[in-house]
Amino acid sequence: MKLFTAVIEKDTDTNLYVGYVPGLAGAHSQAETLDELRENLQEVIEMLLDFDLWR
């Protein structure tokens, strides 16, 4: 299992959490809760890594 670090901020205009994984192009998401954001980012990372295997 590989670990990734995400940068997370709260957008005060939309009240959403936004996050991205530095060094992993396309790994970004937003959500209303931190738990939902973590799940979204995990899904995006998995999709990006699976896509990279098929290149």
PDB file with one MODEL, atoms N, CA, C and O in Angstrom:
MODEL        1
ATOM      1  N   MET A   1       0.851  -1.178   0.000  1.00  0.00           N
ATOM      2  CA  MET A   1       0.000   0.000   0.000  1.00  0.00           C
ATOM      3  C   MET A   1       0.895   1.239   0.000  1.00  0.00           C
ATOM      4  O   MET A   1       1.802   1.367   0.823  1.00  0.00           O
ATOM      5  N   LYS A   2       0.628   2.131  -0.921  1.00  0.00           N
ATOM      6  CA  LYS A   2       1.408   3.351  -1.042  1.00  0.00           C
ATOM      7  C   LYS A   2       0.661   4.487  -0.355  1.00  0.00           C
ATOM      8  O   LYS A   2      -0.563   4.577  -0.452  1.00  0.00           O
ATOM      9  N   LEU A   3       1.389   5.345   0.333  1.00  0.00           N
ATOM     10  CA  LEU A   3       0.780   6.487   1.008  1.00  0.00           C
ATOM     11  C   LEU A   3       1.015   7.754   0.197  1.00  0.00           C
ATOM     12  O   LEU A   3       2.090   7.953  -0.369  1.00  0.00           O
ATOM     13  N   PHE A   4       0.000   8.604   0.149  1.00  0.00           N
ATOM     14  CA  PHE A   4       0.088   9.883  -0.534  1.00  0.00           C
ATOM     15  C   PHE A   4      -0.268  10.985   0.460  1.00  0.00           C
ATOM     16  O   PHE A   4      -1.064  10.785   1.377  1.00  0.00           O
ATOM     17  N   THR A   5       0.334  12.141   0.257  1.00  0.00           N
ATOM     18  CA  THR A   5       0.030  13.305   1.074  1.00  0.00           C
ATOM     19  C   THR A   5      -0.849  14.247   0.276  1.00  0.00           C
ATOM     20  O   THR A   5      -0.564  14.545  -0.884  1.00  0.00           O
ATOM     21  N   ALA A   6      -1.913  14.713   0.897  1.00  0.00           N
ATOM     22  CA  ALA A   6      -2.824  15.648   0.238  1.00  0.00           C
ATOM     23  C   ALA A   6      -2.751  17.005   0.936  1.00  0.00           C
ATOM     24  O   ALA A   6      -2.582  17.095   2.152  1.00  0.00           O
ATOM     25  N   VAL A   7      -2.881  18.043   0.136  1.00  0.00           N
ATOM     26  CA  VAL A   7      -2.994  19.404   0.659  1.00  0.00           C
ATOM     27  C   VAL A   7      -4.481  19.738   0.655  1.00  0.00           C
ATOM     28  O   VAL A   7      -5.149  19.633  -0.373  1.00  0.00           O
ATOM     29  N   ILE A   8      -4.991  20.143   1.817  1.00  0.00           N
ATOM     30  CA  ILE A   8      -6.429  20.389   1.971  1.00  0.00           C
ATOM     31  C   ILE A   8      -6.650  21.796   2.501  1.00  0.00           C
ATOM     32  O   ILE A   8      -5.973  22.243   3.427  1.00  0.00           O
ATOM     33  N   GLU A   9      -7.605  22.480   1.898  1.00  0.00           N
ATOM     34  CA  GLU A   9      -7.985  23.823   2.333  1.00  0.00           C
ATOM     35  C   GLU A   9      -9.505  23.921   2.371  1.00  0.00           C
ATOM     36  O   GLU A   9     -10.209  23.139   1.731  1.00  0.00           O
ATOM     37  N   LYS A  10      -9.992  24.881   3.122  1.00  0.00           N
ATOM     38  CA  LYS A  10     -11.435  25.143   3.157  1.00  0.00           C
ATOM     39  C   LYS A  10     -11.692  26.425   2.370  1.00  0.00           C
ATOM     40  O   LYS A  10     -11.132  27.476   2.680  1.00  0.00           O
ATOM     41  N   ASP A  11     -12.540  26.328   1.353  1.00  0.00           N
ATOM     42  CA  ASP A  11     -12.898  27.489   0.538  1.00  0.00           C
ATOM     43  C   ASP A  11     -13.980  28.264   1.281  1.00  0.00           C
ATOM     44  O   ASP A  11     -15.092  27.768   1.464  1.00  0.00           O
ATOM     45  N   THR A  12     -13.658  29.465   1.703  1.00  0.00           N
ATOM     46  CA  THR A  12     -14.606  30.247   2.504  1.00  0.00           C
ATOM     47  C   THR A  12     -15.774  30.768   1.669  1.00  0.00           C
ATOM     48  O   THR A  12     -16.831  31.082   2.217  1.00  0.00           O
ATOM     49  N   ASP A  13     -15.597  30.864   0.353  1.00  0.00           N
ATOM     50  CA  ASP A  13     -16.694  31.314  -0.504  1.00  0.00           C
ATOM     51  C   ASP A  13     -17.754  30.237  -0.676  1.00  0.00           C
ATOM     52  O   ASP A  13     -18.950  30.525  -0.618  1.00  0.00           O
ATOM     53  N   THR A  14     -17.322  28.994  -0.888  1.00  0.00           N
ATOM     54  CA  THR A  14     -18.269  27.897  -1.134  1.00  0.00           C
ATOM     55  C   THR A  14     -18.507  27.031   0.095  1.00  0.00           C
ATOM     56  O   THR A  14     -19.439  26.228   0.124  1.00  0.00           O
ATOM     57  N   ASN A  15     -17.664  27.196   1.108  1.00  0.00           N
ATOM     58  CA  ASN A  15     -17.725  26.374   2.319  1.00  0.00           C
ATOM     59  C   ASN A  15     -17.399  24.907   2.052  1.00  0.00           C
ATOM     60  O   ASN A  15     -17.795  24.031   2.821  1.00  0.00           O
ATOM     61  N   LEU A  16     -16.671  24.637   0.952  1.00  0.00           N
ATOM     62  CA  LEU A  16     -16.275  23.282   0.613  1.00  0.00           C
ATOM     63  C   LEU A  16     -14.804  23.068   0.956  1.00  0.00           C
ATOM     64  O   LEU A  16     -14.008  24.006   0.960  1.00  0.00           O
ATOM     65  N   TYR A  17     -14.465  21.822   1.240  1.00  0.00           N
ATOM     66  CA  TYR A  17     -13.070  21.440   1.388  1.00  0.00           C
ATOM     67  C   TYR A  17     -12.544  21.094   0.003  1.00  0.00           C
ATOM     68  O   TYR A  17     -13.211  20.394  -0.760  1.00  0.00           O
ATOM     69  N   VAL A  18     -11.370  21.572  -0.320  1.00  0.00           N
ATOM     70  CA  VAL A  18     -10.732  21.251  -1.591  1.00  0.00           C
ATOM     71  C   VAL A  18      -9.369  20.651  -1.294  1.00  0.00           C
ATOM     72  O   VAL A  18      -8.672  21.087  -0.378  1.00  0.00           O
ATOM     73  N   GLY A  19      -9.000  19.654  -2.074  1.00  0.00           N
ATOM     74  CA  GLY A  19      -7.732  18.997  -1.832  1.00  0.00           C
ATOM     75  C   GLY A  19      -7.086  18.527  -3.111  1.00  0.00           C
ATOM     76  O   GLY A  19      -7.756  18.279  -4.113  1.00  0.00           O
ATOM     77  N   TYR A  20      -5.754  18.406  -3.060  1.00  0.00           N
ATOM     78  CA  TYR A  20      -5.012  17.872  -4.190  1.00  0.00           C
ATOM     79  C   TYR A  20      -3.786  17.138  -3.670  1.00  0.00           C
ATOM     80  O   TYR A  20      -3.345  17.348  -2.540  1.00  0.00           O
ATOM     81  N   VAL A  21      -3.249  16.278  -4.517  1.00  0.00           N
ATOM     82  CA  VAL A  21      -2.050  15.520  -4.182  1.00  0.00           C
ATOM     83  C   VAL A  21      -0.903  16.083  -5.012  1.00  0.00           C
ATOM     84  O   VAL A  21      -0.887  15.910  -6.231  1.00  0.00           O
ATOM     85  N   PRO A  22       0.056  16.751  -4.378  1.00  0.00           N
ATOM     86  CA  PRO A  22       1.181  17.313  -5.119  1.00  0.00           C
ATOM     87  C   PRO A  22       1.961  16.218  -5.860  1.00  0.00           C
ATOM     88  O   PRO A  22       2.220  15.143  -5.318  1.00  0.00           O
ATOM     89  N   GLY A  23       2.321  16.515  -7.096  1.00  0.00           N
ATOM     90  CA  GLY A  23       3.113  15.575  -7.876  1.00  0.00           C
ATOM     91  C   GLY A  23       2.311  14.515  -8.592  1.00  0.00           C
ATOM     92  O   GLY A  23       2.884  13.696  -9.310  1.00  0.00           O
ATOM     93  N   LEU A  24       1.009  14.504  -8.419  1.00  0.00           N
ATOM     94  CA  LEU A  24       0.155  13.524  -9.085  1.00  0.00           C
ATOM     95  C   LEU A  24      -0.886  14.295  -9.897  1.00  0.00           C
ATOM     96  O   LEU A  24      -1.953  14.648  -9.395  1.00  0.00           O
ATOM     97  N   ALA A  25      -0.551  14.543 -11.152  1.00  0.00           N
ATOM     98  CA  ALA A  25      -1.398  15.370 -12.016  1.00  0.00           C
ATOM     99  C   ALA A  25      -2.825  14.816 -12.092  1.00  0.00           C
ATOM    100  O   ALA A  25      -3.033  13.631 -12.350  1.00  0.00           O
ATOM    101  N   GLY A  26      -3.781  15.683 -11.867  1.00  0.00           N
ATOM    102  CA  GLY A  26      -5.191  15.307 -11.935  1.00  0.00           C
ATOM    103  C   GLY A  26      -5.779  14.840 -10.626  1.00  0.00           C
ATOM    104  O   GLY A  26      -6.979  14.578 -10.548  1.00  0.00           O
ATOM    105  N   ALA A  27      -4.959  14.728  -9.592  1.00  0.00           N
ATOM    106  CA  ALA A  27      -5.448  14.246  -8.294  1.00  0.00           C
ATOM    107  C   ALA A  27      -5.937  15.423  -7.463  1.00  0.00           C
ATOM    108  O   ALA A  27      -5.210  15.963  -6.629  1.00  0.00           O
ATOM    109  N   HIS A  28      -7.185  15.806  -7.709  1.00  0.00           N
ATOM    110  CA  HIS A  28      -7.797  16.893  -6.944  1.00  0.00           C
ATOM    111  C   HIS A  28      -9.292  16.629  -6.839  1.00  0.00           C
ATOM    112  O   HIS A  28      -9.878  15.948  -7.680  1.00  0.00           O
ATOM    113  N   SER A  29      -9.896  17.177  -5.796  1.00  0.00           N
ATOM    114  CA  SER A  29     -11.327  16.984  -5.588  1.00  0.00           C
ATOM    115  C   SER A  29     -11.831  18.018  -4.592  1.00  0.00           C
ATOM    116  O   SER A  29     -11.063  18.808  -4.043  1.00  0.00           O
ATOM    117  N   GLN A  30     -13.139  17.989  -4.375  1.00  0.00           N
ATOM    118  CA  GLN A  30     -13.759  18.854  -3.373  1.00  0.00           C
ATOM    119  C   GLN A  30     -14.923  18.105  -2.738  1.00  0.00           C
ATOM    120  O   GLN A  30     -15.453  17.158  -3.320  1.00  0.00           O
ATOM    121  N   ALA A  31     -15.320  18.536  -1.536  1.00  0.00           N
ATOM    122  CA  ALA A  31     -16.410  17.872  -0.822  1.00  0.00           C
ATOM    123  C   ALA A  31     -16.888  18.750   0.328  1.00  0.00           C
ATOM    124  O   ALA A  31     -16.230  19.717   0.713  1.00  0.00           O
ATOM    125  N   GLU A  32     -18.043  18.391   0.862  1.00  0.00           N
ATOM    126  CA  GLU A  32     -18.618  19.135   1.984  1.00  0.00           C
ATOM    127  C   GLU A  32     -17.987  18.761   3.315  1.00  0.00           C
ATOM    128  O   GLU A  32     -17.966  19.576   4.237  1.00  0.00           O
ATOM    129  N   THR A  33     -17.466  17.524   3.432  1.00  0.00           N
ATOM    130  CA  THR A  33     -16.849  17.074   4.681  1.00  0.00           C
ATOM    131  C   THR A  33     -15.451  16.527   4.398  1.00  0.00           C
ATOM    132  O   THR A  33     -15.128  16.156   3.270  1.00  0.00           O
ATOM    133  N   LEU A  34     -14.634  16.487   5.444  1.00  0.00           N
ATOM    134  CA  LEU A  34     -13.282  15.932   5.293  1.00  0.00           C
ATOM    135  C   LEU A  34     -13.319  14.441   4.970  1.00  0.00           C
ATOM    136  O   LEU A  34     -12.501  13.956   4.188  1.00  0.00           O
ATOM    137  N   ASP A  35     -14.257  13.713   5.564  1.00  0.00           N
ATOM    138  CA  ASP A  35     -14.376  12.284   5.273  1.00  0.00           C
ATOM    139  C   ASP A  35     -14.717  12.056   3.805  1.00  0.00           C
ATOM    140  O   ASP A  35     -14.139  11.187   3.152  1.00  0.00           O
ATOM    141  N   GLU A  36     -15.657  12.842   3.293  1.00  0.00           N
ATOM    142  CA  GLU A  36     -16.048  12.714   1.891  1.00  0.00           C
ATOM    143  C   GLU A  36     -14.875  13.094   0.971  1.00  0.00           C
ATOM    144  O   GLU A  36     -14.661  12.451  -0.056  1.00  0.00           O
ATOM    145  N   LEU A  37     -14.129  14.122   1.334  1.00  0.00           N
ATOM    146  CA  LEU A  37     -12.976  14.526   0.540  1.00  0.00           C
ATOM    147  C   LEU A  37     -11.920  13.437   0.517  1.00  0.00           C
ATOM    148  O   LEU A  37     -11.341  13.159  -0.532  1.00  0.00           O
ATOM    149  N   ARG A  38     -11.664  12.820   1.656  1.00  0.00           N
ATOM    150  CA  ARG A  38     -10.691  11.724   1.717  1.00  0.00           C
ATOM    151  C   ARG A  38     -11.111  10.585   0.798  1.00  0.00           C
ATOM    152  O   ARG A  38     -10.283  10.039   0.069  1.00  0.00           O
ATOM    153  N   GLU A  39     -12.383  10.227   0.827  1.00  0.00           N
ATOM    154  CA  GLU A  39     -12.890   9.161  -0.040  1.00  0.00           C
ATOM    155  C   GLU A  39     -12.758   9.552  -1.512  1.00  0.00           C
ATOM    156  O   GLU A  39     -12.357   8.737  -2.343  1.00  0.00           O
ATOM    157  N   ASN A  40     -13.096  10.794  -1.827  1.00  0.00           N
ATOM    158  CA  ASN A  40     -12.991  11.270  -3.214  1.00  0.00           C
ATOM    159  C   ASN A  40     -11.550  11.228  -3.704  1.00  0.00           C
ATOM    160  O   ASN A  40     -11.279  10.766  -4.812  1.00  0.00           O
ATOM    161  N   LEU A  41     -10.636  11.708  -2.884  1.00  0.00           N
ATOM    162  CA  LEU A  41      -9.229  11.711  -3.284  1.00  0.00           C
ATOM    163  C   LEU A  41      -8.697  10.281  -3.435  1.00  0.00           C
ATOM    164  O   LEU A  41      -7.922  10.001  -4.349  1.00  0.00           O
ATOM    165  N   GLN A  42      -9.104   9.393  -2.553  1.00  0.00           N
ATOM    166  CA  GLN A  42      -8.679   8.003  -2.656  1.00  0.00           C
ATOM    167  C   GLN A  42      -9.163   7.396  -3.971  1.00  0.00           C
ATOM    168  O   GLN A  42      -8.416   6.681  -4.639  1.00  0.00           O
ATOM    169  N   GLU A  43     -10.393   7.676  -4.337  1.00  0.00           N
ATOM    170  CA  GLU A  43     -10.954   7.160  -5.588  1.00  0.00           C
ATOM    171  C   GLU A  43     -10.201   7.730  -6.801  1.00  0.00           C
ATOM    172  O   GLU A  43      -9.884   7.002  -7.742  1.00  0.00           O
ATOM    173  N   VAL A  44      -9.925   9.022  -6.766  1.00  0.00           N
ATOM    174  CA  VAL A  44      -9.203   9.659  -7.869  1.00  0.00           C
ATOM    175  C   VAL A  44      -7.800   9.064  -8.004  1.00  0.00           C
ATOM    176  O   VAL A  44      -7.355   8.774  -9.115  1.00  0.00           O
ATOM    177  N   ILE A  45      -7.112   8.884  -6.897  1.00  0.00           N
ATOM    178  CA  ILE A  45      -5.760   8.301  -6.926  1.00  0.00           C
ATOM    179  C   ILE A  45      -5.800   6.900  -7.521  1.00  0.00           C
ATOM    180  O   ILE A  45      -4.976   6.559  -8.369  1.00  0.00           O
ATOM    181  N   GLU A  46      -6.753   6.092  -7.080  1.00  0.00           N
ATOM    182  CA  GLU A  46      -6.881   4.732  -7.601  1.00  0.00           C
ATOM    183  C   GLU A  46      -7.126   4.746  -9.110  1.00  0.00           C
ATOM    184  O   GLU A  46      -6.521   3.961  -9.840  1.00  0.00           O
ATOM    185  N   MET A  47      -8.005   5.629  -9.582  1.00  0.00           N
ATOM    186  CA  MET A  47      -8.289   5.716 -11.013  1.00  0.00           C
ATOM    187  C   MET A  47      -7.052   6.149 -11.788  1.00  0.00           C
ATOM    188  O   MET A  47      -6.760   5.590 -12.845  1.00  0.00           O
ATOM    189  N   LEU A  48      -6.319   7.137 -11.278  1.00  0.00           N
ATOM    190  CA  LEU A  48      -5.116   7.606 -11.959  1.00  0.00           C
ATOM    191  C   LEU A  48      -4.045   6.521 -12.013  1.00  0.00           C
ATOM    192  O   LEU A  48      -3.383   6.360 -13.038  1.00  0.00           O
ATOM    193  N   LEU A  49      -3.868   5.784 -10.938  1.00  0.00           N
ATOM    194  CA  LEU A  49      -2.866   4.717 -10.923  1.00  0.00           C
ATOM    195  C   LEU A  49      -3.276   3.581 -11.852  1.00  0.00           C
ATOM    196  O   LEU A  49      -2.422   3.016 -12.535  1.00  0.00           O
ATOM    197  N   ASP A  50      -4.557   3.232 -11.895  1.00  0.00           N
ATOM    198  CA  ASP A  50      -5.041   2.196 -12.815  1.00  0.00           C
ATOM    199  C   ASP A  50      -4.850   2.646 -14.253  1.00  0.00           C
ATOM    200  O   ASP A  50      -4.436   1.851 -15.097  1.00  0.00           O
ATOM    201  N   PHE A  51      -5.144   3.911 -14.549  1.00  0.00           N
ATOM    202  CA  PHE A  51      -4.974   4.439 -15.896  1.00  0.00           C
ATOM    203  C   PHE A  51      -3.518   4.376 -16.316  1.00  0.00           C
ATOM    204  O   PHE A  51      -3.207   4.046 -17.460  1.00  0.00           O
ATOM    205  N   ASP A  52      -2.630   4.691 -15.392  1.00  0.00           N
ATOM    206  CA  ASP A  52      -1.204   4.694 -15.700  1.00  0.00           C
ATOM    207  C   ASP A  52      -0.716   3.294 -16.036  1.00  0.00           C
ATOM    208  O   ASP A  52       0.205   3.149 -16.839  1.00  0.00           O
ATOM    209  N   LEU A  53      -1.308   2.259 -15.445  1.00  0.00           N
ATOM    210  CA  LEU A  53      -0.905   0.877 -15.723  1.00  0.00           C
ATOM    211  C   LEU A  53      -1.241   0.480 -17.157  1.00  0.00           C
ATOM    212  O   LEU A  53      -0.567  -0.372 -17.737  1.00  0.00           O
ATOM    213  N   TRP A  54      -2.275   1.087 -17.733  1.00  0.00           N
ATOM    214  CA  TRP A  54      -2.720   0.722 -19.077  1.00  0.00           C
ATOM    215  C   TRP A  54      -2.023   1.507 -20.176  1.00  0.00           C
ATOM    216  O   TRP A  54      -2.274   1.270 -21.358  1.00  0.00           O
ATOM    217  N   ARG A  55      -1.167   2.423 -19.811  1.00  0.00           N
ATOM    218  CA  ARG A  55      -0.439   3.216 -20.821  1.00  0.00           C
ATOM    219  C   ARG A  55       0.620   2.401 -21.487  1.00  0.00           C
ATOM    220  O   ARG A  55       1.328   2.903 -22.359  1.00  0.00           O
TER     221      ARG A  55
ENDMDL
END
